[in-house]
Amino acid sequence: MTEVVKNKQVIFKDYVNGYPTISDMVVTSDATIRLELPENDDGLILVKNLYLSCDPYMRNRMTKAMEGSYIDSFTPGTPIVGYGVSRILDSSHPNFKKDELVWGLVNWEEYSLIKDTSSLIKIQHTDVPLSYYTGILGMPGITAYVGFHKICSPKKGETMFVSAASGAVGQLVGQFAKLFGCYVVGSAGSKEKVDLLKNKFGFDEAFNYKEEQDLNAALKKYFPNGIDIYFENVGGKMLEEVLRNMRLNGRIAVCGMISQYNLDQTEGIHNLFLLVMKRIRMEGFLVFDHYDEHPKFLEMILPLIHDGKITYVEDTAEGLENAPAVLIGLFSGINVGKQVVAIAHE
């Protein structure tokens, strides 16, 4: 007989206002799953989830989706959904085979039965840690690559500022910029993260925004002649002060605005006319529109990893039961590097 096992899950309880808490999710082992697909049911795959990714955008899915939102909200009473790395245990899908490794969107649970495989990408390169496909080789890595090389339109010798620079995307953007020949400064929320930016990731300078009473003065200190490129991860007051320090014909790539995600009323920016006065191009982007770049991205990033020219830091929590706490921790900055949840090691 086919084995039936308990399937530990992280269930989303209900829509969230303000800061999410651990109590907005519940870890349960009530569900069971059969470790074999039903007969005569084509197009399915059964996976064992190995690593899960905690990402800031997931906060937006905890609220009822606004009109025009790029992604659906989580459904109360069902598992949280996010990027993960999985091994296929069984498949009735013509494009996926047993024992293949994939990364893409999965439920936060030990085992998943997947009907919609459109987000799944096969893992061909296993000479790097599999967890890298939650970060540097997955969605955050492609985000950093596209954001810097396509949206920022960099030129060698330009000045660049990266906010939330020690996170999964920021740490890579800064290193791509340094390899390209830019002067790079990053901001982060602790001394440990600032030291990481300067001593491990190779940023020219970095500062702790929590210790700066005057962000405008801090930016003028590190960019006396102004900022050519800003990689935006924070929003709010930071964006307003950056606009004051942008150079003519500067570029701003808007990747996220984590300072705004937990506010009932988001903060306004009061100097947007500087976009006109300084002829600044400010562009938002979504990685989902650029997954066709993935093969080209791998050709670029894998040699850099193997040659030690890119440094990547993960913050790994062990066990699905710890996933709610570390997801919530993203919004207070407790993670150092890319936040990963390890369910099973292979």
SEZA-786934 format. One record per residue (C-alpha): x, y, z; chain; residue number from 1; residue in three letters. Coordinates in steps of 0.5 Angstrom, whole numbers, plus 500, padded with zeros to 3 digits. Layout:
% residues N
<rec xx="X" yy="Y" zz="Z" unit="A" pos="NUM" code="ALA"/>
...
END
This chain:
% residues 346
<rec xx="500" yy="500" zz="500" unit="A" pos="1" code="MET"/>
<rec xx="502" yy="507" zz="499" unit="A" pos="2" code="THR"/>
<rec xx="505" yy="511" zz="505" unit="A" pos="3" code="GLU"/>
<rec xx="501" yy="516" zz="508" unit="A" pos="4" code="VAL"/>
<rec xx="504" yy="521" zz="512" unit="A" pos="5" code="VAL"/>
<rec xx="503" yy="527" zz="517" unit="A" pos="6" code="LYS"/>
<rec xx="504" yy="534" zz="513" unit="A" pos="7" code="ASN"/>
<rec xx="506" yy="539" zz="517" unit="A" pos="8" code="LYS"/>
<rec xx="504" yy="546" zz="515" unit="A" pos="9" code="GLN"/>
<rec xx="504" yy="554" zz="516" unit="A" pos="10" code="VAL"/>
<rec xx="497" yy="556" zz="516" unit="A" pos="11" code="ILE"/>
<rec xx="495" yy="563" zz="514" unit="A" pos="12" code="PHE"/>
<rec xx="489" yy="565" zz="519" unit="A" pos="13" code="LYS"/>
<rec xx="486" yy="572" zz="517" unit="A" pos="14" code="ASP"/>
<rec xx="488" yy="578" zz="513" unit="A" pos="15" code="TYR"/>
<rec xx="493" yy="583" zz="517" unit="A" pos="16" code="VAL"/>
<rec xx="492" yy="590" zz="519" unit="A" pos="17" code="ASN"/>
<rec xx="499" yy="594" zz="521" unit="A" pos="18" code="GLY"/>
<rec xx="505" yy="589" zz="523" unit="A" pos="19" code="TYR"/>
<rec xx="504" yy="582" zz="522" unit="A" pos="20" code="PRO"/>
<rec xx="505" yy="577" zz="528" unit="A" pos="21" code="THR"/>
<rec xx="507" yy="570" zz="529" unit="A" pos="22" code="ILE"/>
<rec xx="499" yy="569" zz="532" unit="A" pos="23" code="SER"/>
<rec xx="497" yy="571" zz="525" unit="A" pos="24" code="ASP"/>
<rec xx="500" yy="564" zz="523" unit="A" pos="25" code="MET"/>
<rec xx="499" yy="557" zz="526" unit="A" pos="26" code="VAL"/>
<rec xx="503" yy="551" zz="525" unit="A" pos="27" code="VAL"/>
<rec xx="499" yy="545" zz="524" unit="A" pos="28" code="THR"/>
<rec xx="501" yy="537" zz="523" unit="A" pos="29" code="SER"/>
<rec xx="493" yy="535" zz="522" unit="A" pos="30" code="ASP"/>
<rec xx="494" yy="534" zz="515" unit="A" pos="31" code="ALA"/>
<rec xx="496" yy="528" zz="512" unit="A" pos="32" code="THR"/>
<rec xx="498" yy="526" zz="505" unit="A" pos="33" code="ILE"/>
<rec xx="499" yy="520" zz="500" unit="A" pos="34" code="ARG"/>
<rec xx="506" yy="520" zz="498" unit="A" pos="35" code="LEU"/>
<rec xx="504" yy="517" zz="491" unit="A" pos="36" code="GLU"/>
<rec xx="500" yy="521" zz="486" unit="A" pos="37" code="LEU"/>
<rec xx="493" yy="518" zz="484" unit="A" pos="38" code="PRO"/>
<rec xx="492" yy="514" zz="478" unit="A" pos="39" code="GLU"/>
<rec xx="489" yy="517" zz="471" unit="A" pos="40" code="ASN"/>
<rec xx="490" yy="524" zz="474" unit="A" pos="41" code="ASP"/>
<rec xx="495" yy="527" zz="469" unit="A" pos="42" code="ASP"/>
<rec xx="499" yy="534" zz="470" unit="A" pos="43" code="GLY"/>
<rec xx="501" yy="533" zz="477" unit="A" pos="44" code="LEU"/>
<rec xx="507" yy="533" zz="481" unit="A" pos="45" code="ILE"/>
<rec xx="508" yy="531" zz="488" unit="A" pos="46" code="LEU"/>
<rec xx="514" yy="535" zz="492" unit="A" pos="47" code="VAL"/>
<rec xx="518" yy="534" zz="498" unit="A" pos="48" code="LYS"/>
<rec xx="520" yy="541" zz="500" unit="A" pos="49" code="ASN"/>
<rec xx="527" yy="542" zz="502" unit="A" pos="50" code="LEU"/>
<rec xx="528" yy="550" zz="503" unit="A" pos="51" code="TYR"/>
<rec xx="523" yy="556" zz="504" unit="A" pos="52" code="LEU"/>
<rec xx="524" yy="563" zz="502" unit="A" pos="53" code="SER"/>
<rec xx="522" yy="569" zz="507" unit="A" pos="54" code="CYS"/>
<rec xx="521" yy="575" zz="503" unit="A" pos="55" code="ASP"/>
<rec xx="519" yy="582" zz="504" unit="A" pos="56" code="PRO"/>
<rec xx="513" yy="582" zz="499" unit="A" pos="57" code="TYR"/>
<rec xx="510" yy="576" zz="502" unit="A" pos="58" code="MET"/>
<rec xx="507" yy="582" zz="507" unit="A" pos="59" code="ARG"/>
<rec xx="503" yy="585" zz="502" unit="A" pos="60" code="ASN"/>
<rec xx="500" yy="578" zz="501" unit="A" pos="61" code="ARG"/>
<rec xx="497" yy="578" zz="508" unit="A" pos="62" code="MET"/>
<rec xx="492" yy="584" zz="506" unit="A" pos="63" code="THR"/>
<rec xx="486" yy="584" zz="502" unit="A" pos="64" code="LYS"/>
<rec xx="489" yy="585" zz="495" unit="A" pos="65" code="ALA"/>
<rec xx="488" yy="592" zz="492" unit="A" pos="66" code="MET"/>
<rec xx="485" yy="593" zz="485" unit="A" pos="67" code="GLU"/>
<rec xx="491" yy="593" zz="480" unit="A" pos="68" code="GLY"/>
<rec xx="495" yy="589" zz="485" unit="A" pos="69" code="SER"/>
<rec xx="501" yy="584" zz="481" unit="A" pos="70" code="TYR"/>
<rec xx="499" yy="578" zz="486" unit="A" pos="71" code="ILE"/>
<rec xx="494" yy="575" zz="489" unit="A" pos="72" code="ASP"/>
<rec xx="493" yy="575" zz="497" unit="A" pos="73" code="SER"/>
<rec xx="494" yy="569" zz="501" unit="A" pos="74" code="PHE"/>
<rec xx="487" yy="565" zz="503" unit="A" pos="75" code="THR"/>
<rec xx="485" yy="565" zz="510" unit="A" pos="76" code="PRO"/>
<rec xx="485" yy="558" zz="513" unit="A" pos="77" code="GLY"/>
<rec xx="490" yy="555" zz="507" unit="A" pos="78" code="THR"/>
<rec xx="498" yy="555" zz="507" unit="A" pos="79" code="PRO"/>
<rec xx="502" yy="561" zz="506" unit="A" pos="80" code="ILE"/>
<rec xx="505" yy="561" zz="499" unit="A" pos="81" code="VAL"/>
<rec xx="512" yy="563" zz="497" unit="A" pos="82" code="GLY"/>
<rec xx="519" yy="561" zz="494" unit="A" pos="83" code="TYR"/>
<rec xx="522" yy="554" zz="495" unit="A" pos="84" code="GLY"/>
<rec xx="527" yy="549" zz="493" unit="A" pos="85" code="VAL"/>
<rec xx="523" yy="542" zz="492" unit="A" pos="86" code="SER"/>
<rec xx="525" yy="535" zz="490" unit="A" pos="87" code="ARG"/>
<rec xx="520" yy="531" zz="486" unit="A" pos="88" code="ILE"/>
<rec xx="517" yy="525" zz="489" unit="A" pos="89" code="LEU"/>
<rec xx="512" yy="523" zz="484" unit="A" pos="90" code="ASP"/>
<rec xx="510" yy="526" zz="477" unit="A" pos="91" code="SER"/>
<rec xx="504" yy="525" zz="472" unit="A" pos="92" code="SER"/>
<rec xx="507" yy="531" zz="468" unit="A" pos="93" code="HIS"/>
<rec xx="510" yy="530" zz="462" unit="A" pos="94" code="PRO"/>
<rec xx="515" yy="536" zz="463" unit="A" pos="95" code="ASN"/>
<rec xx="517" yy="534" zz="470" unit="A" pos="96" code="PHE"/>
<rec xx="520" yy="527" zz="472" unit="A" pos="97" code="LYS"/>
<rec xx="521" yy="524" zz="479" unit="A" pos="98" code="LYS"/>
<rec xx="528" yy="526" zz="483" unit="A" pos="99" code="ASP"/>
<rec xx="529" yy="532" zz="479" unit="A" pos="100" code="GLU"/>
<rec xx="530" yy="539" zz="483" unit="A" pos="101" code="LEU"/>
<rec xx="526" yy="545" zz="482" unit="A" pos="102" code="VAL"/>
<rec xx="525" yy="552" zz="485" unit="A" pos="103" code="TRP"/>
<rec xx="519" yy="556" zz="485" unit="A" pos="104" code="GLY"/>
<rec xx="512" yy="558" zz="488" unit="A" pos="105" code="LEU"/>
<rec xx="510" yy="552" zz="493" unit="A" pos="106" code="VAL"/>
<rec xx="506" yy="552" zz="500" unit="A" pos="107" code="ASN"/>
<rec xx="509" yy="552" zz="506" unit="A" pos="108" code="TRP"/>
<rec xx="509" yy="545" zz="508" unit="A" pos="109" code="GLU"/>
<rec xx="513" yy="539" zz="508" unit="A" pos="110" code="GLU"/>
<rec xx="510" yy="536" zz="502" unit="A" pos="111" code="TYR"/>
<rec xx="506" yy="539" zz="496" unit="A" pos="112" code="SER"/>
<rec xx="501" yy="537" zz="491" unit="A" pos="113" code="LEU"/>
<rec xx="502" yy="542" zz="485" unit="A" pos="114" code="ILE"/>
<rec xx="497" yy="543" zz="479" unit="A" pos="115" code="LYS"/>
<rec xx="500" yy="549" zz="477" unit="A" pos="116" code="ASP"/>
<rec xx="507" yy="548" zz="475" unit="A" pos="117" code="THR"/>
<rec xx="508" yy="555" zz="471" unit="A" pos="118" code="SER"/>
<rec xx="512" yy="558" zz="476" unit="A" pos="119" code="SER"/>
<rec xx="517" yy="552" zz="477" unit="A" pos="120" code="LEU"/>
<rec xx="524" yy="552" zz="474" unit="A" pos="121" code="ILE"/>
<rec xx="528" yy="546" zz="474" unit="A" pos="122" code="LYS"/>
<rec xx="535" yy="546" zz="478" unit="A" pos="123" code="ILE"/>
<rec xx="541" yy="544" zz="473" unit="A" pos="124" code="GLN"/>
<rec xx="547" yy="546" zz="477" unit="A" pos="125" code="HIS"/>
<rec xx="548" yy="542" zz="483" unit="A" pos="126" code="THR"/>
<rec xx="555" yy="544" zz="485" unit="A" pos="127" code="ASP"/>
<rec xx="552" yy="550" zz="489" unit="A" pos="128" code="VAL"/>
<rec xx="548" yy="549" zz="496" unit="A" pos="129" code="PRO"/>
<rec xx="541" yy="548" zz="494" unit="A" pos="130" code="LEU"/>
<rec xx="539" yy="553" zz="498" unit="A" pos="131" code="SER"/>
<rec xx="542" yy="558" zz="494" unit="A" pos="132" code="TYR"/>
<rec xx="536" yy="558" zz="489" unit="A" pos="133" code="TYR"/>
<rec xx="532" yy="561" zz="494" unit="A" pos="134" code="THR"/>
<rec xx="536" yy="567" zz="494" unit="A" pos="135" code="GLY"/>
<rec xx="542" yy="569" zz="489" unit="A" pos="136" code="ILE"/>
<rec xx="540" yy="564" zz="484" unit="A" pos="137" code="LEU"/>
<rec xx="533" yy="565" zz="485" unit="A" pos="138" code="GLY"/>
<rec xx="528" yy="570" zz="485" unit="A" pos="139" code="MET"/>
<rec xx="532" yy="575" zz="489" unit="A" pos="140" code="PRO"/>
<rec xx="538" yy="574" zz="485" unit="A" pos="141" code="GLY"/>
<rec xx="534" yy="575" zz="478" unit="A" pos="142" code="ILE"/>
<rec xx="531" yy="582" zz="481" unit="A" pos="143" code="THR"/>
<rec xx="538" yy="584" zz="483" unit="A" pos="144" code="ALA"/>
<rec xx="541" yy="583" zz="476" unit="A" pos="145" code="TYR"/>
<rec xx="535" yy="586" zz="472" unit="A" pos="146" code="VAL"/>
<rec xx="534" yy="592" zz="477" unit="A" pos="147" code="GLY"/>
<rec xx="542" yy="594" zz="476" unit="A" pos="148" code="PHE"/>
<rec xx="544" yy="592" zz="469" unit="A" pos="149" code="HIS"/>
<rec xx="537" yy="594" zz="466" unit="A" pos="150" code="LYS"/>
<rec xx="533" yy="599" zz="470" unit="A" pos="151" code="ILE"/>
<rec xx="539" yy="603" zz="473" unit="A" pos="152" code="CYS"/>
<rec xx="543" yy="603" zz="466" unit="A" pos="153" code="SER"/>
<rec xx="549" yy="604" zz="470" unit="A" pos="154" code="PRO"/>
<rec xx="556" yy="607" zz="467" unit="A" pos="155" code="LYS"/>
<rec xx="562" yy="606" zz="470" unit="A" pos="156" code="LYS"/>
<rec xx="565" yy="611" zz="475" unit="A" pos="157" code="GLY"/>
<rec xx="558" yy="613" zz="477" unit="A" pos="158" code="GLU"/>
<rec xx="556" yy="613" zz="484" unit="A" pos="159" code="THR"/>
<rec xx="550" yy="609" zz="487" unit="A" pos="160" code="MET"/>
<rec xx="546" yy="608" zz="493" unit="A" pos="161" code="PHE"/>
<rec xx="543" yy="602" zz="496" unit="A" pos="162" code="VAL"/>
<rec xx="538" yy="602" zz="501" unit="A" pos="163" code="SER"/>
<rec xx="536" yy="596" zz="505" unit="A" pos="164" code="ALA"/>
<rec xx="543" yy="594" zz="503" unit="A" pos="165" code="ALA"/>
<rec xx="545" yy="587" zz="507" unit="A" pos="166" code="SER"/>
<rec xx="538" yy="584" zz="505" unit="A" pos="167" code="GLY"/>
<rec xx="538" yy="578" zz="499" unit="A" pos="168" code="ALA"/>
<rec xx="537" yy="583" zz="494" unit="A" pos="169" code="VAL"/>
<rec xx="541" yy="589" zz="496" unit="A" pos="170" code="GLY"/>
<rec xx="547" yy="585" zz="498" unit="A" pos="171" code="GLN"/>
<rec xx="548" yy="583" zz="491" unit="A" pos="172" code="LEU"/>
<rec xx="546" yy="589" zz="487" unit="A" pos="173" code="VAL"/>
<rec xx="552" yy="593" zz="491" unit="A" pos="174" code="GLY"/>
<rec xx="557" yy="587" zz="489" unit="A" pos="175" code="GLN"/>
<rec xx="554" yy="588" zz="482" unit="A" pos="176" code="PHE"/>
<rec xx="555" yy="595" zz="482" unit="A" pos="177" code="ALA"/>
<rec xx="562" yy="594" zz="485" unit="A" pos="178" code="LYS"/>
<rec xx="564" yy="589" zz="479" unit="A" pos="179" code="LEU"/>
<rec xx="561" yy="594" zz="474" unit="A" pos="180" code="PHE"/>
<rec xx="566" yy="600" zz="477" unit="A" pos="181" code="GLY"/>
<rec xx="561" yy="604" zz="481" unit="A" pos="182" code="CYS"/>
<rec xx="562" yy="608" zz="487" unit="A" pos="183" code="TYR"/>
<rec xx="557" yy="604" zz="492" unit="A" pos="184" code="VAL"/>
<rec xx="554" yy="606" zz="499" unit="A" pos="185" code="VAL"/>
<rec xx="549" yy="602" zz="503" unit="A" pos="186" code="GLY"/>
<rec xx="545" yy="603" zz="509" unit="A" pos="187" code="SER"/>
<rec xx="543" yy="598" zz="514" unit="A" pos="188" code="ALA"/>
<rec xx="540" yy="598" zz="521" unit="A" pos="189" code="GLY"/>
<rec xx="545" yy="595" zz="525" unit="A" pos="190" code="SER"/>
<rec xx="553" yy="596" zz="526" unit="A" pos="191" code="LYS"/>
<rec xx="553" yy="588" zz="525" unit="A" pos="192" code="GLU"/>
<rec xx="550" yy="589" zz="518" unit="A" pos="193" code="LYS"/>
<rec xx="554" yy="596" zz="516" unit="A" pos="194" code="VAL"/>
<rec xx="561" yy="592" zz="518" unit="A" pos="195" code="ASP"/>
<rec xx="558" yy="586" zz="513" unit="A" pos="196" code="LEU"/>
<rec xx="557" yy="591" zz="507" unit="A" pos="197" code="LEU"/>
<rec xx="564" yy="594" zz="508" unit="A" pos="198" code="LYS"/>
<rec xx="568" yy="588" zz="510" unit="A" pos="199" code="ASN"/>
<rec xx="565" yy="582" zz="506" unit="A" pos="200" code="LYS"/>
<rec xx="561" yy="585" zz="501" unit="A" pos="201" code="PHE"/>
<rec xx="566" yy="590" zz="499" unit="A" pos="202" code="GLY"/>
<rec xx="561" yy="597" zz="499" unit="A" pos="203" code="PHE"/>
<rec xx="566" yy="603" zz="499" unit="A" pos="204" code="ASP"/>
<rec xx="562" yy="606" zz="505" unit="A" pos="205" code="GLU"/>
<rec xx="556" yy="604" zz="509" unit="A" pos="206" code="ALA"/>
<rec xx="552" yy="607" zz="515" unit="A" pos="207" code="PHE"/>
<rec xx="546" yy="605" zz="520" unit="A" pos="208" code="ASN"/>
<rec xx="540" yy="609" zz="518" unit="A" pos="209" code="TYR"/>
<rec xx="538" yy="608" zz="525" unit="A" pos="210" code="LYS"/>
<rec xx="543" yy="612" zz="528" unit="A" pos="211" code="GLU"/>
<rec xx="543" yy="618" zz="523" unit="A" pos="212" code="GLU"/>
<rec xx="539" yy="624" zz="526" unit="A" pos="213" code="GLN"/>
<rec xx="539" yy="627" zz="519" unit="A" pos="214" code="ASP"/>
<rec xx="539" yy="623" zz="513" unit="A" pos="215" code="LEU"/>
<rec xx="540" yy="629" zz="508" unit="A" pos="216" code="ASN"/>
<rec xx="547" yy="630" zz="512" unit="A" pos="217" code="ALA"/>
<rec xx="549" yy="623" zz="512" unit="A" pos="218" code="ALA"/>
<rec xx="548" yy="622" zz="504" unit="A" pos="219" code="LEU"/>
<rec xx="551" yy="629" zz="503" unit="A" pos="220" code="LYS"/>
<rec xx="557" yy="626" zz="507" unit="A" pos="221" code="LYS"/>
<rec xx="558" yy="620" zz="503" unit="A" pos="222" code="TYR"/>
<rec xx="556" yy="623" zz="496" unit="A" pos="223" code="PHE"/>
<rec xx="558" yy="630" zz="496" unit="A" pos="224" code="PRO"/>
<rec xx="557" yy="631" zz="489" unit="A" pos="225" code="ASN"/>
<rec xx="551" yy="627" zz="489" unit="A" pos="226" code="GLY"/>
<rec xx="548" yy="620" zz="487" unit="A" pos="227" code="ILE"/>
<rec xx="547" yy="618" zz="480" unit="A" pos="228" code="ASP"/>
<rec xx="543" yy="611" zz="481" unit="A" pos="229" code="ILE"/>
<rec xx="539" yy="609" zz="487" unit="A" pos="230" code="TYR"/>
<rec xx="536" yy="602" zz="488" unit="A" pos="231" code="PHE"/>
<rec xx="530" yy="603" zz="492" unit="A" pos="232" code="GLU"/>
<rec xx="528" yy="598" zz="497" unit="A" pos="233" code="ASN"/>
<rec xx="525" yy="602" zz="503" unit="A" pos="234" code="VAL"/>
<rec xx="521" yy="608" zz="501" unit="A" pos="235" code="GLY"/>
<rec xx="518" yy="614" zz="506" unit="A" pos="236" code="GLY"/>
<rec xx="523" yy="619" zz="509" unit="A" pos="237" code="LYS"/>
<rec xx="529" yy="615" zz="506" unit="A" pos="238" code="MET"/>
<rec xx="526" yy="616" zz="499" unit="A" pos="239" code="LEU"/>
<rec xx="525" yy="624" zz="500" unit="A" pos="240" code="GLU"/>
<rec xx="532" yy="625" zz="502" unit="A" pos="241" code="GLU"/>
<rec xx="535" yy="621" zz="497" unit="A" pos="242" code="VAL"/>
<rec xx="531" yy="625" zz="492" unit="A" pos="243" code="LEU"/>
<rec xx="534" yy="632" zz="495" unit="A" pos="244" code="ARG"/>
<rec xx="541" yy="629" zz="493" unit="A" pos="245" code="ASN"/>
<rec xx="540" yy="626" zz="486" unit="A" pos="246" code="MET"/>
<rec xx="544" yy="628" zz="481" unit="A" pos="247" code="ARG"/>
<rec xx="542" yy="631" zz="474" unit="A" pos="248" code="LEU"/>
<rec xx="539" yy="625" zz="469" unit="A" pos="249" code="ASN"/>
<rec xx="540" yy="620" zz="475" unit="A" pos="250" code="GLY"/>
<rec xx="536" yy="614" zz="475" unit="A" pos="251" code="ARG"/>
<rec xx="532" yy="610" zz="481" unit="A" pos="252" code="ILE"/>
<rec xx="530" yy="603" zz="481" unit="A" pos="253" code="ALA"/>
<rec xx="524" yy="602" zz="485" unit="A" pos="254" code="VAL"/>
<rec xx="524" yy="595" zz="488" unit="A" pos="255" code="CYS"/>
<rec xx="520" yy="595" zz="494" unit="A" pos="256" code="GLY"/>
<rec xx="519" yy="600" zz="500" unit="A" pos="257" code="MET"/>
<rec xx="519" yy="596" zz="506" unit="A" pos="258" code="ILE"/>
<rec xx="518" yy="602" zz="511" unit="A" pos="259" code="SER"/>
<rec xx="511" yy="602" zz="508" unit="A" pos="260" code="GLN"/>
<rec xx="508" yy="595" zz="508" unit="A" pos="261" code="TYR"/>
<rec xx="506" yy="595" zz="515" unit="A" pos="262" code="ASN"/>
<rec xx="503" yy="602" zz="515" unit="A" pos="263" code="LEU"/>
<rec xx="495" yy="603" zz="515" unit="A" pos="264" code="ASP"/>
<rec xx="497" yy="610" zz="512" unit="A" pos="265" code="GLN"/>
<rec xx="503" yy="610" zz="507" unit="A" pos="266" code="THR"/>
<rec xx="507" yy="616" zz="508" unit="A" pos="267" code="GLU"/>
<rec xx="507" yy="621" zz="502" unit="A" pos="268" code="GLY"/>
<rec xx="513" yy="624" zz="498" unit="A" pos="269" code="ILE"/>
<rec xx="513" yy="631" zz="498" unit="A" pos="270" code="HIS"/>
<rec xx="519" yy="633" zz="493" unit="A" pos="271" code="ASN"/>
<rec xx="517" yy="629" zz="487" unit="A" pos="272" code="LEU"/>
<rec xx="517" yy="635" zz="483" unit="A" pos="273" code="PHE"/>
<rec xx="525" yy="634" zz="483" unit="A" pos="274" code="LEU"/>
<rec xx="524" yy="628" zz="478" unit="A" pos="275" code="LEU"/>
<rec xx="522" yy="634" zz="473" unit="A" pos="276" code="VAL"/>
<rec xx="527" yy="639" zz="476" unit="A" pos="277" code="MET"/>
<rec xx="533" yy="634" zz="476" unit="A" pos="278" code="LYS"/>
<rec xx="531" yy="630" zz="470" unit="A" pos="279" code="ARG"/>
<rec xx="531" yy="624" zz="474" unit="A" pos="280" code="ILE"/>
<rec xx="528" yy="617" zz="471" unit="A" pos="281" code="ARG"/>
<rec xx="524" yy="613" zz="477" unit="A" pos="282" code="MET"/>
<rec xx="522" yy="606" zz="475" unit="A" pos="283" code="GLU"/>
<rec xx="518" yy="601" zz="478" unit="A" pos="284" code="GLY"/>
<rec xx="519" yy="594" zz="476" unit="A" pos="285" code="PHE"/>
<rec xx="517" yy="586" zz="478" unit="A" pos="286" code="LEU"/>
<rec xx="522" yy="580" zz="477" unit="A" pos="287" code="VAL"/>
<rec xx="516" yy="576" zz="474" unit="A" pos="288" code="PHE"/>
<rec xx="516" yy="580" zz="468" unit="A" pos="289" code="ASP"/>
<rec xx="524" yy="578" zz="467" unit="A" pos="290" code="HIS"/>
<rec xx="524" yy="571" zz="468" unit="A" pos="291" code="TYR"/>
<rec xx="526" yy="570" zz="461" unit="A" pos="292" code="ASP"/>
<rec xx="533" yy="573" zz="463" unit="A" pos="293" code="GLU"/>
<rec xx="534" yy="567" zz="468" unit="A" pos="294" code="HIS"/>
<rec xx="539" yy="563" zz="463" unit="A" pos="295" code="PRO"/>
<rec xx="543" yy="569" zz="461" unit="A" pos="296" code="LYS"/>
<rec xx="543" yy="571" zz="469" unit="A" pos="297" code="PHE"/>
<rec xx="546" yy="564" zz="471" unit="A" pos="298" code="LEU"/>
<rec xx="551" yy="564" zz="465" unit="A" pos="299" code="GLU"/>
<rec xx="554" yy="571" zz="469" unit="A" pos="300" code="MET"/>
<rec xx="553" yy="569" zz="476" unit="A" pos="301" code="ILE"/>
<rec xx="555" yy="562" zz="477" unit="A" pos="302" code="LEU"/>
<rec xx="562" yy="563" zz="474" unit="A" pos="303" code="PRO"/>
<rec xx="563" yy="569" zz="479" unit="A" pos="304" code="LEU"/>
<rec xx="560" yy="564" zz="485" unit="A" pos="305" code="ILE"/>
<rec xx="565" yy="559" zz="483" unit="A" pos="306" code="HIS"/>
<rec xx="571" yy="564" zz="482" unit="A" pos="307" code="ASP"/>
<rec xx="569" yy="567" zz="489" unit="A" pos="308" code="GLY"/>
<rec xx="568" yy="574" zz="486" unit="A" pos="309" code="LYS"/>
<rec xx="561" yy="574" zz="489" unit="A" pos="310" code="ILE"/>
<rec xx="560" yy="574" zz="497" unit="A" pos="311" code="THR"/>
<rec xx="553" yy="571" zz="499" unit="A" pos="312" code="TYR"/>
<rec xx="550" yy="571" zz="506" unit="A" pos="313" code="VAL"/>
<rec xx="544" yy="567" zz="508" unit="A" pos="314" code="GLU"/>
<rec xx="541" yy="567" zz="515" unit="A" pos="315" code="ASP"/>
<rec xx="538" yy="560" zz="516" unit="A" pos="316" code="THR"/>
<rec xx="532" yy="558" zz="521" unit="A" pos="317" code="ALA"/>
<rec xx="532" yy="550" zz="522" unit="A" pos="318" code="GLU"/>
<rec xx="525" yy="547" zz="522" unit="A" pos="319" code="GLY"/>
<rec xx="518" yy="549" zz="519" unit="A" pos="320" code="LEU"/>
<rec xx="516" yy="551" zz="526" unit="A" pos="321" code="GLU"/>
<rec xx="520" yy="557" zz="526" unit="A" pos="322" code="ASN"/>
<rec xx="518" yy="559" zz="519" unit="A" pos="323" code="ALA"/>
<rec xx="513" yy="564" zz="522" unit="A" pos="324" code="PRO"/>
<rec xx="518" yy="568" zz="527" unit="A" pos="325" code="ALA"/>
<rec xx="523" yy="569" zz="522" unit="A" pos="326" code="VAL"/>
<rec xx="518" yy="571" zz="517" unit="A" pos="327" code="LEU"/>
<rec xx="516" yy="576" zz="522" unit="A" pos="328" code="ILE"/>
<rec xx="523" yy="578" zz="524" unit="A" pos="329" code="GLY"/>
<rec xx="524" yy="581" zz="517" unit="A" pos="330" code="LEU"/>
<rec xx="520" yy="587" zz="518" unit="A" pos="331" code="PHE"/>
<rec xx="524" yy="589" zz="524" unit="A" pos="332" code="SER"/>
<rec xx="531" yy="587" zz="521" unit="A" pos="333" code="GLY"/>
<rec xx="533" yy="581" zz="525" unit="A" pos="334" code="ILE"/>
<rec xx="536" yy="577" zz="519" unit="A" pos="335" code="ASN"/>
<rec xx="543" yy="578" zz="517" unit="A" pos="336" code="VAL"/>
<rec xx="543" yy="576" zz="510" unit="A" pos="337" code="GLY"/>
<rec xx="538" yy="572" zz="506" unit="A" pos="338" code="LYS"/>
<rec xx="533" yy="569" zz="510" unit="A" pos="339" code="GLN"/>
<rec xx="532" yy="562" zz="509" unit="A" pos="340" code="VAL"/>
<rec xx="528" yy="556" zz="512" unit="A" pos="341" code="VAL"/>
<rec xx="531" yy="549" zz="512" unit="A" pos="342" code="ALA"/>
<rec xx="526" yy="544" zz="512" unit="A" pos="343" code="ILE"/>
<rec xx="530" yy="538" zz="510" unit="A" pos="344" code="ALA"/>
<rec xx="537" yy="538" zz="508" unit="A" pos="345" code="HIS"/>
<rec xx="540" yy="534" zz="502" unit="A" pos="346" code="GLU"/>
END
